[in-house]
Structures are given as C-alpha cells and as structure tokens.
Amino acid sequence: MSDFNKKERLAYLKEKISKLDTTLSPLMEMAAFLGVKFDFSLDSLDYLELILMKISPDFNLPEHSGLYEDSWIYLGETYRRVLKGKWSIADDEDYYKESHDGLPMVTDFDPYNSELFPMIIIDVFMDRKTPQLMRQQVEQYLGMTKP
C-alpha cells in the first residue's frame, strides 16, 4: 500500500470521527429511538451489541449500508478513548497479508505494540453474537478481566 493511500485513509477516518454526530447518524438514530446514549464508555459497547443483536443487520443490504461503518467507527473510537491510543492504518503488506492490510486499527495503547481492528471485531461479534465481546477486547488491556 502506498504512503499516499495510508494518508488518504487516515484523513478520511479523522474527518468521519470529527463529525461523529453526522457520521454516525444511522446508529445514533437507532440509539435515540431506543433511549440509549452513546458516550464512548465501556458500558455503551453493551448497548451497541444490543442494537446489533436486536436488528441483526445484513450489512450487504442497502438499508444497513451505513450501519456497518457507524458501528466500527464508534467501536474503534471508544477503544481509542478508553485505552488512550491512536488510530492507524495497517500498511505492512508482508506482515498483515491480505486480510488486515489497509484496515483501520487502534494502536499505541500498551508497551507491546498491540493492535485492535474494530472492523474485524464487529465481524466476529456478528458471527458469534457473544455477549460483551466488544467490552472484553478492551478489558484485557486494562487488566479488568479474570485470567
């Protein structure tokens, strides 16, 4: 992946994050309808899971096209804020191979160079529907989960 594409992708992501109210409109509309407040806390991830389980969207359908992006951006921004990390783009083709190369990720939150890929976590959650999966991904880095 060229450096230009990485910069372009990060710029797009930062623009989306800077306009969260409009960027996340489909998700925020659902949250408002259900009386849920998304405040980028760990508790709010449980509500995100609840919404996704309740509607069980097929992200390939036009009516849910914006919800996938809304969901992973919200998830990633929550991770970034809680862990005090930063957004990055996976850009090492040899290391990330085809599955992760070019994906947005949250990095720089621990001394071990750990990475969280919000898109992949959303995909895993939609496949497994494991309660508190999104929260557990953060808690393991905060030392809040039991071994």
Buried (B, 14 or more C-beta within 10 A) or exposed (E): BEEEEBEEBBEEBEEBBEEBEEBBEBBBEBBEEEEBEBEBBBEBBBBBBEBBEEEEBEBEEEEBEBBBBBBBBBBBBBBBEBBEBEBBBBBEEEEBEEEBBBBBBBBBBEEEEBBBBBBBBBBBBBEEEEEBBBBBBBBEBEEEEEE
